[in-house]
Amino acid sequence: MAFPATRLRRLRRTAVLRDMVRETTLRPADLIQPLFVRAGEGPGEPVESMPGVERLSISGLVEEAGAVSAAGVPAVILFGIPAAKDEAGSGAYDDEGIVQMAIRALKEAHPELVVIADTCLCEYTSHGHCGVLRDGDVDNDLSLELIARTALSQAQAGADAVAPSDMMDGRVAAIRSALDGEGLGATPILSYAVKYASAFYGPFREAAGSTPSEGDRRGYQMDPANGREAMREALADLDEGADMLMVKPAVPYLDVLARLRDRTDAPLAAYHVSGEFSMLKAAGANGWLDERAAALESLTAIKRAGADLIVTYYAKDAAEWLTK
């Protein structure tokens, strides 16, 4: 590169030139809005650690989903908060469970909206773990049956996709077999293939009431120090029948997302998680940074690293910012 003949600043001189040569474009169509739905009626219950996020009744969920769709966001992912929990997480696979009822309500009210069901037991178990406990440890294979039942129940309720987030070995194959066996082979699986045991989940656990009552999830979620293992996890899920893969969290693991993009042409999602969202909210509220600019920069970085889809609590707001 010869200087001064090559001057890279030439194409940064005006907004129009910058737009013309921009390599990464963030669009509302790239975004997925997470929503929390709870049993009962009444107004939304604010999540203290996540400003602007609420636990919604089904009627409130339908209204909010309409606003999300109107902003140009094509999809939501649902997390349920049941009225009661038990050791087996039976509310997760109850055909009249909170998420199953919410799916039916959303598909009736907003048939064009893609409804993804988070498929896990942690929000429904009394102990807060993502599977069945045996002698203080999560029993992988016993949990598979219940996770597959959950996915099947969600798909039968009308979910456009199921998204297993439990990190049990073999759960994609178990879900694929259950769906195919009941004539639901067209239902795609968005696998949380690479889910780290992260400190960035704290606000979500408040929102969903899913903090483990004993131990932690490091025995089944990934060690944050490992990158090569992430490739093994992701490629194994593709072999088992996953249609799309997720990396979670997003920004702290952009290197993993980029490496995975180089390894597969399958659609990739990344989850801009609650802690990432809440940090930006807190810094913006304190005047330490421009929240809107920082949020859009973060989401663009996720897209640049290789994500086709981004799950983010900023989805509705970002879509409105991008179109104004």
ZIDA-V222703 format. One record per residue. RES is the residue in one letter. OMEGA is omega as a letter, one per 20 degrees, with the letter a starting at -180 (none if undefined). NEAR is the number of other ideal C-beta (glycine too) atoms within 10 Angstrom. D_LAST is the distance of its C-alpha to the last C-alpha in Angstrom with 2 decimals. Layout:
# ZIDA-V222703
res = (RES & RES)
omega = (OMEGA & OMEGA)
near = (NEAR & NEAR)
d_last = (D_LAST & D_LAST)
This chain:
# ZIDA-V222703
res = (M & A & F & P & A & T & R & L & R & R & L & R & R & T & A & V & L & R & D & M & V & R & E & T & T & L & R & P & A & D & L & I & Q & P & L & F & V & R & A & G & E & G & P & G & E & P & V & E & S & M & P & G & V & E & R & L & S & I & S & G & L & V & E & E & A & G & A & V & S & A & A & G & V & P & A & V & I & L & F & G & I & P & A & A & K & D & E & A & G & S & G & A & Y & D & D & E & G & I & V & Q & M & A & I & R & A & L & K & E & A & H & P & E & L & V & V & I & A & D & T & C & L & C & E & Y & T & S & H & G & H & C & G & V & L & R & D & G & D & V & D & N & D & L & S & L & E & L & I & A & R & T & A & L & S & Q & A & Q & A & G & A & D & A & V & A & P & S & D & M & M & D & G & R & V & A & A & I & R & S & A & L & D & G & E & G & L & G & A & T & P & I & L & S & Y & A & V & K & Y & A & S & A & F & Y & G & P & F & R & E & A & A & G & S & T & P & S & E & G & D & R & R & G & Y & Q & M & D & P & A & N & G & R & E & A & M & R & E & A & L & A & D & L & D & E & G & A & D & M & L & M & V & K & P & A & V & P & Y & L & D & V & L & A & R & L & R & D & R & T & D & A & P & L & A & A & Y & H & V & S & G & E & F & S & M & L & K & A & A & G & A & N & G & W & L & D & E & R & A & A & A & L & E & S & L & T & A & I & K & R & A & G & A & D & L & I & V & T & Y & Y & A & K & D & A & A & E & W & L & T & K)
omega = (a & r & j & a & r & r & a & r & a & a & r & a & a & r & a & r & r & r & a & a & a & a & a & r & r & a & r & a & r & a & r & a & r & r & r & r & a & r & r & a & r & a & r & r & a & r & a & a & a & a & r & r & a & r & a & r & a & r & r & r & a & r & a & r & r & r & r & r & a & r & r & r & a & a & r & r & a & r & a & r & a & r & a & r & r & a & a & r & a & r & a & a & r & a & r & r & a & a & r & r & a & r & a & r & a & a & r & a & a & a & a & a & r & a & r & r & r & a & a & a & a & a & a & a & r & a & r & r & a & r & a & r & r & a & r & a & r & r & a & a & r & r & a & a & a & r & r & r & r & r & a & r & r & r & r & r & r & r & r & r & r & a & r & a & a & a & r & r & r & a & r & r & r & r & a & r & a & a & a & a & a & r & a & a & r & a & a & r & r & a & r & a & a & a & a & r & a & r & a & a & a & a & r & a & r & a & a & a & a & r & r & r & r & r & r & a & a & r & r & r & a & r & a & a & a & r & r & r & r & r & r & r & a & a & r & r & r & r & a & r & r & r & r & a & r & r & a & i & a & a & r & a & r & r & r & r & a & r & r & r & r & a & a & r & r & r & a & r & r & a & r & a & a & a & r & r & a & r & r & r & a & a & r & a & r & r & a & r & r & a & a & a & a & r & a & r & r & a & r & r & r & r & a & a & r & a & r & a & a & r & a & r & r & a & a & r & a & r & r & r & a & a & r & none)
near = (5 & 5 & 6 & 5 & 6 & 8 & 9 & 7 & 6 & 8 & 12 & 11 & 9 & 9 & 8 & 7 & 12 & 11 & 9 & 9 & 8 & 11 & 5 & 10 & 11 & 21 & 13 & 18 & 11 & 23 & 27 & 23 & 25 & 22 & 24 & 23 & 26 & 25 & 16 & 11 & 9 & 10 & 9 & 16 & 17 & 13 & 20 & 10 & 18 & 19 & 15 & 12 & 23 & 18 & 21 & 22 & 20 & 19 & 12 & 19 & 25 & 17 & 14 & 19 & 25 & 14 & 12 & 23 & 21 & 12 & 19 & 17 & 25 & 19 & 20 & 27 & 23 & 23 & 23 & 25 & 22 & 20 & 10 & 9 & 21 & 12 & 11 & 18 & 27 & 18 & 24 & 29 & 23 & 18 & 11 & 10 & 22 & 25 & 28 & 25 & 18 & 27 & 25 & 16 & 19 & 27 & 16 & 10 & 16 & 17 & 9 & 7 & 18 & 16 & 25 & 24 & 30 & 25 & 30 & 29 & 28 & 24 & 25 & 28 & 26 & 13 & 19 & 23 & 27 & 25 & 28 & 23 & 21 & 11 & 5 & 9 & 13 & 23 & 13 & 18 & 12 & 14 & 27 & 23 & 13 & 22 & 29 & 25 & 18 & 30 & 30 & 22 & 23 & 31 & 26 & 16 & 21 & 17 & 29 & 20 & 20 & 26 & 25 & 29 & 22 & 25 & 25 & 23 & 15 & 16 & 28 & 25 & 18 & 23 & 28 & 20 & 15 & 21 & 23 & 13 & 11 & 12 & 10 & 16 & 10 & 9 & 23 & 18 & 24 & 27 & 30 & 25 & 30 & 30 & 26 & 24 & 15 & 18 & 10 & 23 & 22 & 15 & 23 & 25 & 16 & 16 & 25 & 23 & 16 & 22 & 13 & 16 & 10 & 9 & 14 & 12 & 22 & 11 & 12 & 19 & 20 & 22 & 11 & 16 & 7 & 14 & 15 & 8 & 13 & 23 & 18 & 12 & 20 & 24 & 17 & 16 & 25 & 17 & 10 & 19 & 18 & 26 & 16 & 20 & 26 & 27 & 29 & 24 & 23 & 26 & 18 & 15 & 26 & 19 & 11 & 26 & 26 & 15 & 19 & 26 & 16 & 8 & 12 & 15 & 6 & 18 & 15 & 23 & 26 & 30 & 30 & 29 & 25 & 24 & 20 & 23 & 24 & 21 & 16 & 22 & 20 & 13 & 14 & 17 & 10 & 8 & 8 & 11 & 14 & 13 & 17 & 14 & 11 & 15 & 23 & 17 & 14 & 21 & 25 & 17 & 18 & 28 & 19 & 15 & 22 & 18 & 26 & 14 & 22 & 23 & 27 & 26 & 28 & 23 & 27 & 24 & 19 & 28 & 24 & 15 & 17 & 17 & 10 & 5)
d_last = (38.69 & 40.28 & 39.13 & 38.28 & 37.82 & 35.02 & 32.25 & 29.17 & 27.22 & 27.25 & 24.29 & 22.24 & 22.75 & 19.48 & 15.85 & 16.59 & 19.71 & 18.17 & 15.69 & 18.75 & 20.91 & 18.66 & 20.81 & 18.58 & 15.27 & 13.63 & 12.22 & 11.69 & 15.08 & 16.71 & 16.43 & 19.02 & 18.94 & 22.35 & 23.70 & 27.02 & 29.19 & 32.38 & 35.45 & 35.91 & 33.91 & 32.39 & 29.21 & 27.41 & 29.24 & 27.15 & 27.75 & 28.77 & 28.03 & 24.52 & 22.51 & 20.38 & 22.34 & 25.00 & 27.93 & 27.39 & 30.00 & 29.77 & 28.53 & 25.88 & 24.97 & 24.60 & 22.26 & 20.06 & 20.13 & 18.92 & 15.78 & 15.37 & 15.91 & 13.58 & 10.65 & 11.93 & 14.40 & 17.69 & 20.26 & 21.71 & 24.80 & 27.24 & 29.56 & 32.35 & 34.20 & 37.50 & 39.82 & 42.60 & 43.18 & 46.28 & 47.65 & 46.86 & 43.26 & 44.26 & 41.15 & 39.20 & 41.23 & 42.05 & 41.07 & 40.31 & 38.50 & 35.27 & 33.08 & 35.03 & 34.59 & 30.87 & 30.50 & 32.37 & 30.34 & 27.00 & 28.30 & 29.64 & 26.53 & 23.91 & 25.92 & 23.01 & 21.90 & 23.65 & 25.72 & 27.22 & 30.10 & 30.91 & 34.63 & 36.65 & 39.33 & 38.38 & 36.61 & 39.71 & 42.63 & 44.48 & 44.81 & 41.17 & 41.97 & 40.45 & 43.78 & 47.28 & 49.27 & 52.86 & 54.94 & 51.88 & 50.08 & 47.58 & 49.56 & 47.52 & 49.34 & 49.85 & 46.13 & 45.30 & 46.81 & 44.70 & 41.45 & 42.19 & 43.03 & 39.70 & 37.78 & 39.97 & 39.47 & 35.68 & 35.76 & 38.20 & 35.89 & 33.25 & 31.16 & 29.45 & 30.28 & 32.27 & 31.58 & 34.77 & 34.17 & 37.78 & 38.94 & 42.33 & 44.06 & 44.28 & 41.79 & 39.85 & 43.15 & 44.16 & 40.96 & 41.11 & 44.72 & 44.06 & 41.24 & 43.19 & 46.32 & 44.78 & 43.25 & 39.72 & 39.72 & 36.39 & 34.58 & 32.89 & 33.41 & 30.68 & 33.02 & 32.30 & 34.60 & 34.12 & 33.85 & 35.12 & 37.04 & 34.37 & 34.23 & 30.45 & 31.00 & 32.27 & 29.47 & 29.38 & 33.11 & 32.80 & 30.28 & 32.48 & 35.83 & 36.81 & 38.44 & 41.80 & 44.74 & 46.87 & 46.36 & 43.08 & 41.36 & 42.41 & 45.07 & 42.61 & 39.21 & 39.09 & 40.35 & 37.52 & 39.96 & 40.17 & 38.20 & 40.75 & 41.33 & 37.68 & 38.34 & 41.39 & 39.55 & 36.77 & 39.15 & 41.50 & 38.83 & 38.11 & 41.87 & 41.99 & 39.45 & 35.97 & 33.25 & 30.47 & 30.87 & 29.11 & 29.41 & 29.17 & 28.17 & 25.64 & 25.25 & 28.98 & 30.00 & 27.89 & 31.25 & 32.43 & 29.33 & 29.79 & 33.51 & 32.99 & 30.63 & 33.55 & 35.96 & 34.38 & 32.23 & 31.55 & 27.97 & 27.14 & 25.07 & 24.73 & 24.45 & 22.51 & 24.97 & 25.31 & 26.86 & 24.15 & 21.55 & 23.86 & 24.62 & 21.06 & 20.79 & 24.13 & 23.50 & 20.24 & 22.08 & 24.87 & 22.84 & 24.12 & 20.85 & 17.10 & 16.32 & 12.66 & 13.77 & 16.94 & 15.59 & 13.36 & 16.43 & 18.71 & 17.00 & 16.89 & 20.54 & 21.43 & 20.08 & 21.89 & 25.05 & 25.24 & 23.47 & 22.33 & 21.06 & 20.03 & 21.08 & 19.20 & 18.90 & 15.36 & 14.43 & 12.63 & 10.82 & 10.08 & 8.83 & 6.26 & 5.51 & 5.81 & 3.81 & 0.00)
